[in-house]
Every structure is written in C-alpha cells, then in structure tokens.
Amino acid sequence: MERIYESSKKGRRAYKRAALNSSELRVMEYLIGSKAASEGQLETVGESWLISSMKRRGLIKESE
C-alpha cells in the first residue's frame, strides 16, 4: 500500500514565510493545492530523497 502525505502545520508556516528552497516549495504547493498526495504523485514533483528529508524535518506528514 502506498503512503499518503499531507502538509503539516510547520510546513504550511514555512511555506507562508517562504522559508523553503525552490524544490521544497514545489512539493508544498502541490500538497496545499491537492490537500494530500500519494508517494508516487509527490515523486513526480520532487525526488524521493527530498520527500524523505521533508518528512524528517516535519514539513510533511503521513496521513492517518
């Protein structure tokens, strides 16, 4: 089963302050626009290592 991700509060705040690099901004714009996305959908916007890094930093989270 594929993982589903959504933006976290910390990620939305960083997006509003523009405290993200261009790759992270693309991922956040995609998540904010679509509310949630599967891992495969996010990998079309950003690399898999970027998704892992954003999750580790608390910018995105797995949907429950």
N, C-alpha and C positions, 0 to 999 in steps of 0.2 A: 504494500500500500504506500502510495506516495505521500510525502509530508506536505501539509498546507501551512503557509506562513501568512502572518499579518503584521502590520506595523505596531510597535509598542508606543507607549506614551513618550518614552525617552527619544525614540526615533522621530516621532511627529514634532517634538520640540526642536530637535536638531535640524529637521527639515525647514521649519519656520524660521530659524535663525540662520539658515544657510551654512551650517557648520559641518557640511559634508563635502567630500570631493565629487567630481562630476559623475563617476561611476555609481557611487552610493546614491546620489541624487536621482539618477535614472531609475534605480531599483525602488526607492521610496516613492517617486512619482507614480510608478506602476502600481505599487501596493495601495497607495492612498486613493488612486483612481478606481481600482477594482475591489477594494476592501480586503481581499485575500487572494492568494495565488498558490498554485502548486509549485513544487521544487522545479519541475520541468519548465513551467512558464517563466519562472524567475531566471532560469539559466539562459533563456533567450535574450534577456535584458542585461544580465551580468554573469560573470564567471562563477563557477561553483565555489572557488576559494573565497570570493567576495561575499557570497551568501553566508558561508560559514563564519567569516570574520564579523559580519554584521550581527549575526545571531549571538556570537560570543560576546560582543560589546553591548548587547542588549538593545540594539536598534530595531530588530525584528524578533518575532517570537513565533513558535509553533502554535497553530490554532488548536483549540481543545475540542 
